[in-house]
Amino acid sequence: MSAPLLEVENLTVTFPTPSGPVNVVDGVSLTLGTERLGIVGESGSGKSMTGRAILGLIRPPGRVTADKLAFEGTELQSLSARQMRKIRGARISMVMQDPKFSLNPVMTVGRQIAEALRTHESLPRRDVKARVAEMLHSVRITDPERVMGLYPHEVSGGMGQRIMIAMMLIPRPRILIADEPTSALDVSVQGQVLDLIDDLVRDNGMGLLLVSHDLHLVGRYCDRVMVMNAGRVVETLDAKNLHAAQHPYTKGLLAAVPRMNETREVLPTLDRSQWAAT
């Protein structure tokens, strides 16, 4: 078995509050190889903060500590800010929730994607343009030359997310962190975007960290699922065994999901007394 791309041991993210410090991520450990790992949980469970901490995106007064935070054998905590910038984007990329807040409104699509490439590689202008067009085509945009000249407000939400994916993948990273990549999209295009991410990850031999609140979604697109609550990992299991989850919290999340052939008059809610002390 090949060495993991990412190793995280006892990751903690702490923020000060008037009543004292609070651990929004509390002792999380995980490994990621060339596979698809889903992190799920309710809003505020710490799943997005975990991804941001890995990339070094937690700013003061937040504080990040870990016994180990290694990418391809390199301890990220020992790197300078400049060294970390060479990894962030080039080797580990992150797709945010809503392209409207991730794309620069006064720069054309082509220029933004080209900038993401030039930040990490020195290439002639002609080669950069060719790479941008190739990347847009790989995210299933059929007229890349035209789209390169558009501004973010001139594209739909689904196309904006494809552009964001192209921007994050053009440096050819080893790991992609996708933080709720379809939450701002219509249901009709959510599946298309997730299928696209899945194909690109598989074709390029990458590791995927898919952050979501949707258990069934990660069950479909991931190899393993890590369930978080209140900053802690409560259960990790193979996605194919999600229906056989053992922890009461995971069972509660699954039971609360509406079904297409719903016959229950009232959806069950989480009985936190079952697992609050675990």
C-alpha positions as CSV (number, residue, x, y, z in Angstrom):
1,M,0.0,0.0,0.0
2,S,1.4,3.4,-1.0
3,A,2.1,6.1,1.6
4,P,-0.8,8.4,2.4
5,L,-0.9,11.9,0.8
6,L,-2.1,13.5,4.0
7,E,-1.7,12.5,7.7
8,V,-3.4,14.4,10.5
9,E,-3.1,13.5,14.2
10,N,-4.9,15.3,17.0
11,L,-5.8,18.4,15.1
12,T,-7.3,21.2,17.2
13,V,-8.6,24.6,16.3
14,T,-9.3,27.0,19.2
15,F,-11.0,30.4,19.3
16,P,-11.3,32.6,22.3
17,T,-14.8,33.6,23.6
18,P,-16.0,35.7,26.5
19,S,-16.5,32.5,28.5
20,G,-13.1,31.0,27.6
21,P,-11.4,29.2,24.7
22,V,-13.6,26.9,22.6
23,N,-12.3,24.0,20.5
24,V,-14.3,24.1,17.2
25,V,-12.1,21.2,16.0
26,D,-11.2,18.9,18.9
27,G,-8.6,16.2,18.4
28,V,-9.4,15.2,14.8
29,S,-7.2,12.5,13.2
30,L,-7.4,11.3,9.6
31,T,-5.4,9.9,6.7
32,L,-6.0,10.5,3.0
33,G,-4.5,8.6,0.1
34,T,-5.5,8.6,-3.6
35,E,-9.1,8.1,-2.5
36,R,-12.3,10.0,-1.8
37,L,-13.0,10.8,1.9
38,G,-16.2,12.5,2.9
39,I,-16.5,14.6,6.0
40,V,-20.1,15.1,7.1
41,G,-22.0,16.6,10.0
42,E,-24.4,19.3,11.0
43,S,-23.6,23.0,10.5
44,G,-21.0,24.0,13.1
45,S,-19.6,20.5,13.5
46,G,-16.1,21.6,12.5
47,K,-15.9,20.0,9.1
48,S,-15.1,23.1,7.1
49,M,-12.7,24.3,9.8
50,T,-10.8,21.0,9.5
51,G,-10.3,21.7,5.8
52,R,-9.2,25.3,6.4
53,A,-6.8,24.3,9.1
54,I,-5.1,21.8,6.8
55,L,-4.5,24.6,4.3
56,G,-3.3,27.0,6.9
57,L,-6.3,29.3,6.4
58,I,-7.1,29.9,10.1
59,R,-6.1,33.4,11.1
60,P,-5.7,34.9,14.6
61,P,-7.2,34.9,17.1
62,G,-7.8,31.3,16.0
63,R,-5.1,28.9,17.0
64,V,-4.2,25.5,15.3
65,T,-2.3,22.7,16.9
66,A,-1.6,19.1,15.9
67,D,0.6,16.3,16.8
68,K,1.1,15.7,13.1
69,L,0.0,17.6,10.0
70,A,2.0,16.1,7.1
71,F,1.5,16.3,3.4
72,E,3.5,13.8,1.4
73,G,5.8,13.3,4.4
74,T,6.4,17.1,4.9
75,E,5.3,18.5,8.2
76,L,3.2,21.5,7.3
77,Q,3.5,23.1,10.7
78,S,7.2,23.6,10.3
79,L,6.9,25.5,7.0
80,S,7.2,29.3,6.7
81,A,4.3,31.3,5.3
82,R,6.1,31.5,2.0
83,Q,6.7,27.8,1.8
84,M,3.1,27.1,2.7
85,R,1.9,29.4,-0.2
86,K,3.8,27.1,-2.6
87,I,1.8,24.1,-1.4
88,R,-1.6,25.9,-1.1
89,G,-3.2,25.9,-4.5
90,A,-0.4,24.1,-6.3
91,R,-0.4,20.9,-4.3
92,I,-3.5,21.2,-2.2
93,S,-6.4,23.1,-3.7
94,M,-9.8,24.0,-2.2
95,V,-13.2,24.6,-4.0
96,M,-15.4,26.9,-1.9
97,Q,-19.2,26.8,-1.5
98,D,-20.3,29.7,-3.8
99,P,-18.3,30.9,-6.9
100,K,-19.9,34.3,-6.5
101,F,-17.7,34.9,-3.5
102,S,-14.6,33.2,-4.9
103,L,-14.2,34.8,-8.3
104,N,-13.0,38.3,-8.8
105,P,-15.9,40.3,-10.3
106,V,-13.6,42.7,-12.3
107,M,-11.4,40.1,-13.9
108,T,-12.3,37.9,-16.9
109,V,-12.6,34.2,-16.4
110,G,-9.5,33.5,-18.5
111,R,-7.3,35.9,-16.7
112,Q,-8.3,34.5,-13.3
113,I,-7.6,30.9,-14.3
114,A,-4.3,32.0,-15.9
115,E,-3.3,33.8,-12.7
116,A,-3.8,30.6,-10.7
117,L,-1.4,28.9,-13.1
118,R,1.2,31.6,-13.3
119,T,1.4,31.8,-9.5
120,H,2.9,28.3,-9.4
121,E,4.5,27.9,-12.9
122,S,6.5,30.0,-15.2
123,L,5.2,29.5,-18.8
124,P,5.1,31.5,-22.0
125,R,1.8,33.4,-22.6
126,R,0.8,31.1,-25.5
127,D,1.2,28.0,-23.4
128,V,-0.7,29.6,-20.5
129,K,-3.7,30.4,-22.8
130,A,-3.6,26.8,-24.2
131,R,-3.6,25.3,-20.7
132,V,-6.5,27.5,-19.7
133,A,-8.6,26.5,-22.7
134,E,-7.7,22.8,-22.2
135,M,-8.7,23.1,-18.5
136,L,-12.1,24.7,-19.3
137,H,-12.7,22.0,-21.9
138,S,-11.9,19.3,-19.2
139,V,-14.6,20.8,-17.0
140,R,-17.1,20.3,-19.8
141,I,-17.3,23.9,-21.0
142,T,-17.9,23.5,-24.7
143,D,-16.8,27.0,-25.9
144,P,-13.7,27.8,-23.8
145,E,-12.4,30.6,-26.0
146,R,-15.6,32.6,-25.6
147,V,-15.9,31.8,-21.8
148,M,-12.4,33.0,-21.2
149,G,-13.5,36.5,-22.2
150,L,-16.5,36.6,-19.9
151,Y,-16.8,38.2,-16.4
152,P,-18.2,36.1,-13.5
153,H,-21.5,37.9,-13.5
154,E,-22.0,36.8,-17.1
155,V,-22.0,33.1,-16.3
156,S,-24.6,30.9,-14.5
157,G,-24.0,29.4,-11.1
158,G,-23.3,26.0,-12.5
159,M,-20.7,27.3,-15.0
160,G,-19.2,29.5,-12.3
161,Q,-18.6,26.5,-10.1
162,R,-17.0,24.7,-13.1
163,I,-14.8,27.7,-13.6
164,M,-13.8,27.6,-10.0
165,I,-13.0,23.9,-10.3
166,A,-10.9,24.6,-13.3
167,M,-9.0,27.3,-11.5
168,M,-8.2,25.0,-8.5
169,L,-7.2,22.1,-10.7
170,I,-5.1,23.8,-13.4
171,P,-1.9,23.7,-11.2
172,R,-2.5,19.9,-11.0
173,P,-2.7,19.5,-7.3
174,R,-2.4,16.1,-5.4
175,I,-5.3,16.8,-3.1
176,L,-8.6,18.6,-3.7
177,I,-10.7,19.8,-0.7
178,A,-14.3,20.5,-1.9
179,D,-16.2,22.4,0.8
180,E,-19.9,22.1,0.0
181,P,-19.2,22.5,-3.7
182,T,-22.8,22.2,-4.8
183,S,-24.7,23.9,-2.0
184,A,-25.3,27.1,-4.0
185,L,-26.4,25.3,-7.1
186,D,-29.8,24.2,-8.4
187,V,-30.6,20.5,-7.9
188,S,-30.5,20.0,-11.7
189,V,-26.8,20.8,-11.9
190,Q,-25.6,19.5,-8.5
191,G,-25.2,16.0,-9.9
192,Q,-23.3,17.2,-13.0
193,V,-20.8,19.1,-10.9
194,L,-20.2,16.2,-8.5
195,D,-19.8,13.8,-11.4
196,L,-17.3,16.2,-12.9
197,I,-15.3,16.4,-9.7
198,D,-15.4,12.6,-9.4
199,D,-14.1,12.1,-12.9
200,L,-11.3,14.6,-12.6
201,V,-10.2,13.1,-9.2
202,R,-10.1,9.6,-10.6
203,D,-8.5,10.5,-13.9
204,N,-5.7,12.5,-12.2
205,G,-5.0,10.1,-9.3
206,M,-5.8,12.7,-6.7
207,G,-7.1,12.6,-3.1
208,L,-10.5,14.2,-2.5
209,L,-11.7,15.6,0.8
210,L,-15.4,16.2,0.2
211,V,-17.0,18.3,3.0
212,S,-20.8,18.1,3.1
213,H,-23.9,17.9,5.4
214,D,-25.5,15.3,3.0
215,L,-24.8,11.8,4.2
216,H,-26.3,10.1,1.1
217,L,-24.3,12.4,-1.2
218,V,-21.0,11.4,0.3
219,G,-22.1,7.8,0.5
220,R,-22.5,7.9,-3.3
221,Y,-19.3,9.8,-4.2
222,C,-16.8,8.8,-1.5
223,D,-14.9,5.7,-0.6
224,R,-14.9,6.4,3.2
225,V,-17.1,8.7,5.4
226,M,-16.0,10.5,8.5
227,V,-18.8,11.8,10.7
228,M,-18.2,14.8,12.9
229,N,-20.1,16.4,15.7
230,A,-19.1,19.3,18.0
231,G,-15.6,19.3,16.6
232,R,-15.0,15.6,17.1
233,V,-15.0,12.5,14.9
234,V,-17.7,10.2,16.2
235,E,-17.4,7.5,13.5
236,T,-15.4,6.6,10.4
237,L,-16.6,3.8,8.0
238,D,-16.6,2.7,4.4
239,A,-19.2,4.5,2.4
240,K,-20.7,1.2,1.3
241,N,-21.4,0.4,4.9
242,L,-23.0,3.7,5.7
243,H,-26.4,2.0,6.2
244,A,-24.8,-0.1,8.9
245,A,-23.5,2.8,11.0
246,Q,-23.2,2.1,14.7
247,H,-22.9,5.5,16.4
248,P,-26.3,6.9,17.6
249,Y,-25.4,10.3,16.1
250,T,-24.8,8.8,12.6
251,K,-28.0,6.7,12.9
252,G,-29.9,9.9,13.9
253,L,-28.7,11.8,10.9
254,L,-29.6,9.0,8.6
255,A,-33.1,8.6,10.1
256,A,-33.8,12.3,9.8
257,V,-33.3,12.3,6.0
258,P,-36.7,12.4,4.1
259,R,-37.3,9.5,1.7
260,M,-38.9,9.6,-1.7
261,N,-41.6,7.2,-0.6
262,E,-42.0,8.8,2.8
263,T,-44.7,7.3,4.9
264,R,-43.8,8.7,8.3
265,E,-46.1,11.5,9.6
266,V,-43.3,13.1,11.6
267,L,-39.6,13.0,10.8
268,P,-37.5,11.8,13.7
269,T,-35.1,14.3,15.4
270,L,-31.8,13.7,17.0
271,D,-32.0,12.4,20.6
272,R,-28.8,13.9,21.8
273,S,-29.0,12.3,25.2
274,Q,-28.0,9.0,23.6
275,W,-24.6,10.2,22.6
276,A,-23.9,13.5,24.4
277,A,-21.6,11.7,26.9
278,T,-19.7,9.6,24.3
